[in-house]
Every structure is written in structure tokens, then in C-alpha cells.
Amino acid sequence: MQVALEKMTMEIPPGVKVRPSPDGVRISWSPVPPSWLIAAGLFLFFAILYAFNLEDLGAVSLFLLCLVGFLYVTGLVFINSSVLQLSWHELTISCGPLPYKPRRQFDPREIRQVYVRLERVGRTTTYRVYVLNKSGDHLKLWDVMEGRVALYLEQEIERFLGIQNEVVRGEWRPEPYLWEA
């Protein structure tokens, strides 16, 4: 590992809320971008067209299934939030109140480094936040849909725990313009 030569400070990204807690910090953000709501709405629209054109039980069932899916995605966008709770004793990250991802827990005293990897599957881009523990294991902390949020989480975890940023093999570093507000 090498020490990062230059690291700019990330400002709080839009939609991210940071609140001090009694023994640490609490960071929350929306886990699903609003663009998913648009995609779900379009899918629902075409499902309605299909249901009214075919007037059979299968079409109506498909419409109802799409409606439930649309309402769920709407809930994910407008109700849910991902929450990272960081203290000297525990790092937890969860999503709720609607089930979306399982809760993750880490011992902050075992964290050696935090870093972000960029993963592309088809047209989907995901920013994976990883923790490198003192045993050398690379453990996935969370998948984030926006690069700024992922980098902000990395920065704040390292800052809170007093970890000096180091380059990790495979780590994603954005172009400098992404750091600017």
C-alpha cells in the first residue's frame, strides 16, 4: 500500500444528512436514486396498456404485480434511507424501514483502510465501499449508487477513526472535477 499523495476534501453531497450522535456520527442518504422511480413508472404505464388490451386474468395479474412493484420502488425512493452509524465501538450500516439490504456490522478497531471500487455490470454502475481489516481481508461495507456518496462515506469513516488515507489496489479515484461542488 502507498500513502495517497493528494486527497481533496469532499463536501457533504446533496441528499446526505450528517448528525452527531452521543458517541459518534450518523450519516443517512437515500439508497435508491429517483431515476428508478421513473423507470418503474414507465414499466407500470406499459403494464396498464397491456392489461386493458388483453382483458384476461393473466393481464390483470401482471398489472397488479407491476402496481405492487411500483409502490415498493416509490417507497424505496421516498421513505427509505441508508444509515451509517459510527462510534468507537461499532460501525453499523442499514437500510429501512422497507427491506432492501441486510444490516452490516463492523468493529471499527479492526479497520485498517476504507476504499471505493467502481463496478459496472451492463449499463449499471455501482460504487462499492470496502473495508480492509487488520487481518488483510477486504470486506464489502455497502453498495452505493452515487460516487460522491461513496467517497464521502470513505472520507468520513477514515476521518472519524483517524485513519491516514492510503492507496489500495483496485481503488476507484475519480477525475478531479467530481470533487468540485
Secondary structure, DSSP 8 states (H G I E B T S, - for coil): -EE-S--------TT-EEEEETTEEEEEE-SS-THHHHHHHHHHHHHHHHHHHH-SHHHHHHHHHHHHHHHHHHHHHHT-EEEEEEESS-EEEEEESS--S--EEE-GGGEEEEEEEEEEETTEEEEEEEEEETTS-EEEEEEES-HHHHHHHHHHHHHHHT---EE-TT-----GGGG--
